[in-house]
């Protein structure tokens, strides 16, 4: 698996563009590691809009540009 840089953030998909995202940080690892990290963060979350997710940072992964 190729290691990449992923941003970890919380964003309400229903209010996309209206409310700012809350950035938790970033992870340098595989997509599976980023997903596992988000799963761990989301264990105590009560509302779906408080869940953390991840996305690849194109600017720090030059192979995608």
TIKOL-854684 format. One record per atom (N, C-alpha, C): x, y negated, z; atom name. Coordinates in steps of 0.05 Angstrom, whole numbers, padded with zeros to 5 digits. Atoms other than C-alpha are relative to their C-alpha. Layout:
BEGIN
<node x="X" y="Y" z="Z" site="CA"/>
...
! end
This chain:
BEGIN
<node x="00016" y="00024" z="00000" site="N"/>
<node x="00000" y="00000" z="00000" site="CA"/>
<node x="00017" y="-00025" z="00000" site="C"/>
<node x="-00015" y="00025" z="00002" site="N"/>
<node x="00024" y="-00069" z="-00017" site="CA"/>
<node x="-00008" y="-00020" z="00022" site="C"/>
<node x="00005" y="00020" z="-00021" site="N"/>
<node x="00030" y="-00120" z="00039" site="CA"/>
<node x="-00005" y="-00027" z="-00013" site="C"/>
<node x="00007" y="00026" z="00010" site="N"/>
<node x="-00002" y="-00187" z="00026" site="CA"/>
<node x="-00007" y="-00018" z="00024" site="C"/>
<node x="00008" y="00019" z="-00022" site="N"/>
<node x="-00022" y="-00249" z="00067" site="CA"/>
<node x="-00030" y="-00004" z="-00003" site="C"/>
<node x="00029" y="00004" z="-00001" site="N"/>
<node x="-00095" y="-00252" z="00088" site="CA"/>
<node x="-00007" y="-00020" z="00022" site="C"/>
<node x="00010" y="00018" z="-00020" site="N"/>
<node x="-00131" y="-00308" z="00124" site="CA"/>
<node x="-00024" y="00013" z="00015" site="C"/>
<node x="00021" y="-00011" z="-00016" site="N"/>
<node x="-00177" y="-00288" z="00181" site="CA"/>
<node x="-00017" y="-00024" z="00009" site="C"/>
<node x="00017" y="00023" z="-00006" site="N"/>
<node x="-00237" y="-00334" z="00190" site="CA"/>
<node x="-00029" y="00009" z="00006" site="C"/>
<node x="00028" y="-00004" z="-00005" site="N"/>
<node x="-00309" y="-00340" z="00213" site="CA"/>
<node x="-00015" y="-00021" z="-00016" site="C"/>
<node x="00016" y="00018" z="00017" site="N"/>
<node x="-00360" y="-00370" z="00166" site="CA"/>
<node x="-00028" y="00010" z="-00003" site="C"/>
<node x="00028" y="-00008" z="00003" site="N"/>
<node x="-00435" y="-00369" z="00164" site="CA"/>
<node x="-00008" y="-00001" z="-00029" site="C"/>
<node x="00006" y="00000" z="00029" site="N"/>
<node x="-00454" y="-00347" z="00093" site="CA"/>
<node x="-00026" y="-00016" z="-00007" site="C"/>
<node x="00025" y="00015" z="00006" site="N"/>
<node x="-00523" y="-00381" z="00098" site="CA"/>
<node x="00005" y="-00030" z="00000" site="C"/>
<node x="-00006" y="00028" z="-00001" site="N"/>
<node x="-00491" y="-00448" z="00113" site="CA"/>
<node x="00025" y="-00007" z="-00015" site="C"/>
<node x="-00025" y="00004" z="00015" site="N"/>
<node x="-00434" y="-00443" z="00063" site="CA"/>
<node x="00000" y="-00028" z="-00012" site="C"/>
<node x="-00004" y="00027" z="00010" site="N"/>
<node x="-00409" y="-00512" z="00047" site="CA"/>
<node x="-00011" y="-00021" z="00018" site="C"/>
<node x="00011" y="00019" z="-00018" site="N"/>
<node x="-00447" y="-00545" z="00104" site="CA"/>
<node x="00014" y="-00001" z="00027" site="C"/>
<node x="-00014" y="-00002" z="-00026" site="N"/>
<node x="-00411" y="-00522" z="00166" site="CA"/>
<node x="00029" y="00009" z="-00005" site="C"/>
<node x="-00027" y="-00008" z="00005" site="N"/>
<node x="-00336" y="-00515" z="00171" site="CA"/>
<node x="00005" y="00029" z="00010" site="C"/>
<node x="-00009" y="-00026" z="-00008" site="N"/>
<node x="-00304" y="-00447" z="00176" site="CA"/>
<node x="00018" y="-00002" z="00025" site="C"/>
<node x="-00018" y="-00001" z="-00023" site="N"/>
<node x="-00268" y="-00428" z="00240" site="CA"/>
<node x="00022" y="00020" z="-00007" site="C"/>
<node x="-00023" y="-00016" z="00008" site="N"/>
<node x="-00199" y="-00402" z="00223" site="CA"/>
<node x="00013" y="00012" z="00026" site="C"/>
<node x="-00012" y="-00014" z="-00022" site="N"/>
<node x="-00171" y="-00350" z="00271" site="CA"/>
<node x="00030" y="00002" z="-00004" site="C"/>
<node x="-00028" y="-00002" z="00006" site="N"/>
<node x="-00104" y="-00342" z="00236" site="CA"/>
<node x="00005" y="00014" z="-00026" site="C"/>
<node x="-00006" y="-00015" z="00024" site="N"/>
<node x="-00071" y="-00298" z="00185" site="CA"/>
<node x="00013" y="00026" z="00008" site="C"/>
<node x="-00013" y="-00025" z="-00004" site="N"/>
<node x="-00043" y="-00229" z="00178" site="CA"/>
<node x="00016" y="00007" z="-00025" site="C"/>
<node x="-00016" y="-00010" z="00022" site="N"/>
<node x="00013" y="-00202" z="00135" site="CA"/>
<node x="-00001" y="00030" z="00002" site="C"/>
<node x="00003" y="-00029" z="-00001" site="N"/>
<node x="-00005" y="-00131" z="00119" site="CA"/>
<node x="-00017" y="00010" z="-00024" site="C"/>
<node x="00017" y="-00012" z="00021" site="N"/>
<node x="-00049" y="-00086" z="00077" site="CA"/>
<node x="-00029" y="-00010" z="00004" site="C"/>
<node x="00029" y="00006" z="-00003" site="N"/>
<node x="-00123" y="-00098" z="00063" site="CA"/>
<node x="-00013" y="00016" z="00022" site="C"/>
<node x="00011" y="-00017" z="-00021" site="N"/>
<node x="-00139" y="-00040" z="00109" site="CA"/>
<node x="00007" y="-00010" z="00028" site="C"/>
<node x="-00008" y="00011" z="-00026" site="N"/>
<node x="-00100" y="-00072" z="00166" site="CA"/>
<node x="-00016" y="-00026" z="00006" site="C"/>
<node x="00016" y="00024" z="-00004" site="N"/>
<node x="-00136" y="-00138" z="00156" site="CA"/>
<node x="-00029" y="00007" z="00007" site="C"/>
<node x="00027" y="-00009" z="-00006" site="N"/>
<node x="-00203" y="-00102" z="00156" site="CA"/>
<node x="-00002" y="00011" z="00029" site="C"/>
<node x="-00001" y="-00011" z="-00027" site="N"/>
<node x="-00184" y="-00064" z="00220" site="CA"/>
<node x="00002" y="-00022" z="00021" site="C"/>
<node x="-00002" y="00022" z="-00018" site="N"/>
<node x="-00164" y="-00129" z="00253" site="CA"/>
<node x="-00026" y="-00015" z="00004" site="C"/>
<node x="00026" y="00013" z="-00001" site="N"/>
<node x="-00230" y="-00161" z="00236" site="CA"/>
<node x="-00020" y="00017" z="00015" site="C"/>
<node x="00018" y="-00018" z="-00014" site="N"/>
<node x="-00268" y="-00100" z="00261" site="CA"/>
<node x="00005" y="-00002" z="00031" site="C"/>
<node x="-00007" y="00003" z="-00028" site="N"/>
<node x="-00231" y="-00107" z="00328" site="CA"/>
<node x="-00011" y="-00026" z="00011" site="C"/>
<node x="00010" y="00026" z="-00009" site="N"/>
<node x="-00249" y="-00181" z="00333" site="CA"/>
<node x="-00030" y="00000" z="00002" site="C"/>
<node x="00030" y="00001" z="00001" site="N"/>
<node x="-00322" y="-00167" z="00316" site="CA"/>
<node x="-00013" y="00019" z="00019" site="C"/>
<node x="00012" y="-00019" z="-00019" site="N"/>
<node x="-00333" y="-00114" z="00370" site="CA"/>
<node x="-00019" y="-00013" z="00019" site="C"/>
<node x="00017" y="00013" z="-00020" site="N"/>
<node x="-00363" y="-00164" z="00419" site="CA"/>
<node x="-00019" y="-00021" z="-00012" site="C"/>
<node x="00016" y="00020" z="00013" site="N"/>
<node x="-00400" y="-00207" z="00368" site="CA"/>
<node x="-00030" y="00008" z="00001" site="C"/>
<node x="00029" y="-00006" z="-00002" site="N"/>
<node x="-00475" y="-00213" z="00378" site="CA"/>
<node x="-00015" y="-00009" z="-00025" site="C"/>
<node x="00014" y="00011" z="00023" site="N"/>
<node x="-00495" y="-00253" z="00317" site="CA"/>
<node x="00016" y="00005" z="-00026" site="C"/>
<node x="-00014" y="-00006" z="00025" site="N"/>
<node x="-00478" y="-00236" z="00245" site="CA"/>
<node x="00016" y="-00024" z="-00010" site="C"/>
<node x="-00014" y="00024" z="00010" site="N"/>
<node x="-00457" y="-00308" z="00231" site="CA"/>
<node x="00025" y="-00006" z="00016" site="C"/>
<node x="-00024" y="00004" z="-00016" site="N"/>
<node x="-00404" y="-00304" z="00285" site="CA"/>
<node x="00022" y="00021" z="-00007" site="C"/>
<node x="-00019" y="-00021" z="00007" site="N"/>
<node x="-00367" y="-00246" z="00251" site="CA"/>
<node x="00023" y="-00012" z="-00016" site="C"/>
<node x="-00025" y="00007" z="00014" site="N"/>
<node x="-00296" y="-00253" z="00227" site="CA"/>
<node x="00002" y="00016" z="-00026" site="C"/>
<node x="-00005" y="-00013" z="00026" site="N"/>
<node x="-00277" y="-00235" z="00156" site="CA"/>
<node x="00028" y="-00008" z="-00009" site="C"/>
<node x="-00027" y="00006" z="00010" site="N"/>
<node x="-00214" y="-00239" z="00114" site="CA"/>
<node x="-00002" y="-00005" z="-00030" site="C"/>
<node x="-00003" y="00005" z="00029" site="N"/>
<node x="-00193" y="-00263" z="00045" site="CA"/>
<node x="00029" y="-00003" z="-00006" site="C"/>
<node x="-00028" y="00003" z="00009" site="N"/>
<node x="-00128" y="-00260" z="00007" site="CA"/>
<node x="00006" y="-00029" z="-00005" site="C"/>
<node x="-00009" y="00028" z="00005" site="N"/>
<node x="-00089" y="-00325" z="00006" site="CA"/>
<node x="00017" y="00000" z="-00026" site="C"/>
<node x="-00013" y="00000" z="00026" site="N"/>
<node x="-00071" y="-00334" z="-00068" site="CA"/>
<node x="00026" y="-00016" z="00001" site="C"/>
<node x="-00023" y="00017" z="00000" site="N"/>
<node x="-00022" y="-00390" z="-00052" site="CA"/>
<node x="00024" y="00013" z="00013" site="C"/>
<node x="-00023" y="-00013" z="-00013" site="N"/>
<node x="00021" y="-00344" z="-00009" site="CA"/>
<node x="00005" y="00028" z="-00011" site="C"/>
<node x="-00004" y="-00025" z="00014" site="N"/>
<node x="00015" y="-00284" z="-00055" site="CA"/>
<node x="00005" y="-00006" z="-00029" site="C"/>
<node x="-00006" y="00010" z="00027" site="N"/>
<node x="00050" y="-00307" z="-00118" site="CA"/>
<node x="-00006" y="00021" z="-00022" site="C"/>
<node x="00006" y="-00020" z="00021" site="N"/>
<node x="00037" y="-00241" z="-00155" site="CA"/>
<node x="-00028" y="-00003" z="-00011" site="C"/>
<node x="00027" y="00004" z="00009" site="N"/>
<node x="-00036" y="-00262" z="-00161" site="CA"/>
<node x="-00003" y="-00025" z="-00018" site="C"/>
<node x="00003" y="00025" z="00015" site="N"/>
<node x="-00022" y="-00329" z="-00194" site="CA"/>
<node x="00006" y="00003" z="-00029" site="C"/>
! end
